[in-house]
Amino acid sequence: MSGDYEAVIGLEVHVELKTKSKVFCPCSTEFGAPPNTHVCPVCLGLPGVLPVLNKQVVELALRAALALNCRVAAFCKFDRKNYYYPDLPKNYQISQYDLPLALDGYLEIDTEYGSKRVGIIRIHMEEDAGKLIHEGEALNPGKYSLVDYNRTGVPLLEIVSQPDMTSPEEARAYLEKLKAVLQYTDVSDCRMEEGSLRCDANVSVRPAGSTELWTKTEVKNMNSFRSVQRALAYEIERQIGLYEGGEQVVQETMAWDEAHGVTVPMRSKEEAHDYRYFPEPDLVPLRIEAEWIGRVKEHLPELPDARKHRLMQDYGLSAYDAGVITASRDLADYFDACVAAYPQAKTVANWLMGDFSRLLNSYNLEPRQAPVSPAELVELMVMIDRGKISGKMGKTVLEEMFATGKKAKDVVAEKGLAQISDAESLRPIIQEVIAANPGPVEDFRQGKEKALGFLVGQVMRATRGQANPALVNELLKESMN
Amino acid sequence: MELYNLPVHELHRLLVERQVSAGELTATFLERIAAVEPAVKAYLTLTREQALAGAGAVDDTTGRGEILAPLAGIPAALKDNLCTRGTRTTCASRILEHYLPPYTATVVERLEQAGMVSLGKTNMDEFAMGSSTENSGFGPTRNPWDPERVPGGSSGGSAAAVAAGEAAYALGSDTGGSIRQPAAFCGVVGLKPTYGLVSRYGLVAFASSLDQIGPLTREVRDCALVLQAIAGHDLRDSTSAHVAVPDYTAALTGEIKGMRLGVPREYFPAGMDPEVKTAVRRAVDKLEELGAILEEVSLPHTEYALPAYYLVAPAEASSNLARYDGVAYGHRAGGADNIIDMYCRTRQEGFGPEVKRRIMLGTYALSAGYHDAYYLKALKVRTLIRRDFEQVFAAYDALVTPTTPTVAFKLGEKVGDPLAMYLSDLFTIPVNMAGLPALSLPCGFSQGLPVGLQVIGRPFAEATVLQIAYAFEQATDYHLARPDLGVRGEK
């Protein structure tokens, strides 16, 4: 970004709530079922049906509101948002307009300048729409489109932030943190690839240090945290470019084109919808008693920040390590399970942040889906500690465990990877290496320590990495002196 | 009297005494329908086979010596905006001409459990928007008292079916008078219950905050029996009230001595039919004679009820009817180039002029820049109207008014003048705006056509309303009059 400008970013996040049934009918919310199998007259919006609010939706929404430090409204109501689209069977969405569930919260994020508080304007409940599958380019133009109503009526929370973020990195940090909070509280899976978390961004730029707000654009169609970051970076540069070139930014909705890495206009302010909101007459206003709020608050699980501090205090982890581990509730749970059986927390943290995370990413798995259980990882670490295998070999074993789902000791046995820590077995090999490398042996005797490394390498190579390196070191010195 | 002209409670007695079987009763009504339907056109769909099967099942029950429920084996008609699984439900609209609901409305389920024999689905103004049944997409229903006149609306088919002996009772729906006004025009009893007393689940919505389902019957006792069967909380309707349902027939004592009844002066405006006014004044005298205390009262915001209603109801309708888009069910226009074109053509072809008018009105009233001046203002007026009633109900047990300013008008008379048509609901609309229970019953004749008396009660005071109506009915004989349809065999 040019030094003279700063960005102003606000995010609107939609998350699907982790309820078993939909928000206004008993249909299942399960993802991935055959099209139009989780539907009933109510979510299909057939003539004559009426919505009945799922209490669990309110429960989860309350959890999110409290975890995000919001004020819960004692009285809220539902409204109809009217617009025509073929994935919306009633051609209105039941949402909340002027009296949402919760207001005025905040989320602490870590930035390069330290911790920062991002305000949350409001949180409201609404229903999701269906999914369109186009034959052809799009709905229009296109040959025909099919509608899958399974997702219609799945409960959503819309979480609207203040325009408190000033860089794409901060926006990403906000999303990561929001995801962690919602996962910790079991409110949502927050899987952007399954559409259970969606994000739209409002962005403008202004002279650095200014407090005025310049014209903003809304960026849509970003389907990963990375694409949010990329899209914002592009859009900020685009806006700066316009001002620099003496042009103005037009208030409009932009779509992020992932393939080309650009934002393109979708619709301008003049074409903006008039949603004609009015109170949903088929539902009664919702009065949330203080007692209910108190109960939810009392049962809130440990949140990411608290857990991070606990990891730092109890295990002496660095702020960075604790931050990485607690960014995902899954990973933090995995960590806790490991350290319960294996108290060397730093070693556990290194494994989890290193090879374990790398393997999860390459298999596209969440920690809880890992083919290696915490107990199995602990077993591997113990084998290394006891000298059964080398630390380097341990990485290979873990890879094999991921690939086959086998236990460490079975992998070691089957592949013959056990470390050779027996001096008698190693001596003949050492003699061979000494005989075959008179040059380096001579160098070592002359005091060139570096030559020892080469000779150790030769022994390791001859034993296919199985020799205990410390022992090899010792035996080599002994034989050459 | 012919079987088809008897009230429900009489038919029940005959069934219990085995003087007639449900099968015979149903056959009688089906014959009657065959005879008079060409002149009345009360039905859109007849469910003859279903009716006979239902009657057979009831006869099996009596054969086993089981006690018959009050509505068991009684042939009835359902307004065609009540969803019936597997039986087409059109709302008298071309857009739903072939629509088969996959589920049944709560009220229909409850009546089926009570042993109803369903004869069919009755004609109405399209999507219940109208006061004459002329807005039906399938042709008008005629008033059994004069085929040149309308039966009222929107539940005109239901009212005419009961008046013509084509059903022992019927269900209608009332958003601004759609049960009471046709009941008045056809000389039958019609009750709009308190908002929330009867489940709306399965009633195709017109204006959700105003719609209520209720009975149309020949006599007040029948009305109590049908209400008993359909009232009560329903988990599927969030707006249905958690109230205990009393025994409504227990209120039918004939006794109203000492009851305080208000007669709102705003319900006798200049320009209303003088004969209607006279008939209602005479009814007021009759109630006084029966021992009630009648006093003039005032509901000062009455004149604003109609304009406010024509903002609130169309606003909700514009949203409720948005779903008829040709995407998943109902009529879909051919020849469209794109989705917007498909929506436009479908709705252009599928909806009649009155429905389009109200969608336009409602969309406008909710639009940015107009929302506060129209929709919000109308909600405030609604609160004032409710307060008017609350104030008089602090001192009075019920109110009595004319149901309509005129008797049934001629077909075509008001079609070209929507405002004149809307005025027909002048006295019924405030009741919906306040969510109150109100009943219309016959109280005289003007030009040989029935006049309706409206009894308005406090919220959930249906028992009181029925008590007053019953006392009046039993002291008069208007309920015994039957129209002469000039059909062979008629007495």
Chai-1 contact restraints between the chains, C-beta under 6 A:
chainA,res_idxA,chainB,res_idxB,connection_type,confidence,min_distance_angstrom,max_distance_angstrom,comment,restraint_id
A,P41,B,Y103,contact,1.0,0.0,6.0,A-B,restraint_1
A,G45,B,R323,contact,1.0,0.0,6.0,A-B,restraint_2
A,P47,B,V204,contact,1.0,0.0,6.0,A-B,restraint_3
A,G48,B,C83,contact,1.0,0.0,6.0,A-B,restraint_4
A,G48,B,G202,contact,1.0,0.0,6.0,A-B,restraint_5
A,G48,B,L203,contact,1.0,0.0,6.0,A-B,restraint_6
A,G48,B,V204,contact,1.0,0.0,6.0,A-B,restraint_7
A,L50,B,Y201,contact,1.0,0.0,6.0,A-B,restraint_8
A,L50,B,D237,contact,1.0,0.0,6.0,A-B,restraint_9
A,V52,B,S238,contact,1.0,0.0,6.0,A-B,restraint_10
A,R80,B,S319,contact,1.0,0.0,6.0,A-B,restraint_11
A,N82,B,S319,contact,1.0,0.0,6.0,A-B,restraint_12
A,P86,B,V327,contact,1.0,0.0,6.0,A-B,restraint_13
A,K90,B,R323,contact,1.0,0.0,6.0,A-B,restraint_14
A,N91,B,A322,contact,1.0,0.0,6.0,A-B,restraint_15
A,N91,B,R323,contact,1.0,0.0,6.0,A-B,restraint_16
A,N91,B,D325,contact,1.0,0.0,6.0,A-B,restraint_17
A,Y92,B,S319,contact,1.0,0.0,6.0,A-B,restraint_18
A,Y92,B,A322,contact,1.0,0.0,6.0,A-B,restraint_19
A,L139,B,I339,contact,1.0,0.0,6.0,A-B,restraint_20
A,N140,B,N338,contact,1.0,0.0,6.0,A-B,restraint_21
A,N140,B,I339,contact,1.0,0.0,6.0,A-B,restraint_22
A,D274,B,S367,contact,1.0,0.0,6.0,A-B,restraint_23
A,D274,B,A368,contact,1.0,0.0,6.0,A-B,restraint_24
A,R276,B,L366,contact,1.0,0.0,6.0,A-B,restraint_25
A,F278,B,L366,contact,1.0,0.0,6.0,A-B,restraint_26
A,P281,B,S208,contact,1.0,0.0,6.0,A-B,restraint_27
A,P281,B,S209,contact,1.0,0.0,6.0,A-B,restraint_28
A,P281,B,E316,contact,1.0,0.0,6.0,A-B,restraint_29
A,D282,B,S208,contact,1.0,0.0,6.0,A-B,restraint_30
A,L283,B,S238,contact,1.0,0.0,6.0,A-B,restraint_31
A,V284,B,S238,contact,1.0,0.0,6.0,A-B,restraint_32
